[in-house]
Amino acid sequence: MASKHNNTALLLGAGLAVTSMIIFPAVAMRMGLGASLTGALRIALMKASNKAVHSS
């Protein structure tokens, strides 16, 4: 059961990392968000990713 939890946390963390590095900036640019807001949201996503991976 612990292995499944670790895999889930790793998958969630990787998904959030990919989202913050690739997908989110493209969507933010398309929506016209400012660079500072985009940067702040990317940092929040990376922190969530780190927390998801290290929560176990």
C-alpha positions as CSV (number, residue, x, y, z in Angstrom):
1,M,0.0,0.0,0.0
2,A,2.9,2.4,0.8
3,S,4.4,1.8,-2.6
4,K,1.1,2.8,-4.3
5,H,1.0,6.0,-2.2
6,N,4.6,6.8,-3.2
7,N,3.8,6.2,-6.9
8,T,0.7,8.4,-6.7
9,A,2.6,11.2,-5.0
10,L,5.4,11.0,-7.6
11,L,3.0,11.0,-10.5
12,L,1.1,14.0,-9.0
13,G,4.4,15.8,-8.4
14,A,5.6,15.2,-11.9
15,G,2.3,16.3,-13.4
16,L,2.4,19.5,-11.4
17,A,6.0,20.1,-12.5
18,V,5.2,19.6,-16.2
19,T,2.2,21.8,-15.8
20,S,4.2,24.6,-14.2
21,M,7.1,24.5,-16.6
22,I,5.4,23.9,-20.0
23,I,1.6,24.0,-20.0
24,F,0.9,26.9,-17.6
25,P,3.2,29.5,-19.3
26,A,1.7,28.8,-22.7
27,V,-1.9,29.1,-21.3
28,A,-1.0,32.3,-19.4
29,M,0.5,33.9,-22.4
30,R,-2.6,33.0,-24.4
31,M,-4.8,34.5,-21.8
32,G,-2.6,37.7,-21.6
33,L,-1.5,37.3,-17.9
34,G,1.4,39.5,-16.9
35,A,4.9,38.0,-16.4
36,S,5.0,38.6,-12.6
37,L,1.6,36.9,-12.1
38,T,2.6,34.0,-14.3
39,G,5.9,33.7,-12.4
40,A,4.1,33.7,-9.0
41,L,1.7,31.1,-10.1
42,R,4.5,28.9,-11.5
43,I,6.3,29.1,-8.1
44,A,3.1,28.1,-6.3
45,L,2.7,25.1,-8.7
46,M,6.3,24.1,-8.1
47,K,5.8,24.3,-4.3
48,A,2.7,22.2,-4.6
49,S,4.7,19.7,-6.7
50,N,7.4,19.5,-4.1
51,K,4.9,19.1,-1.3
52,A,3.1,16.3,-3.1
53,V,6.3,14.3,-3.7
54,H,7.7,14.8,-0.1
55,S,4.4,14.2,1.7
56,S,5.0,10.5,2.2
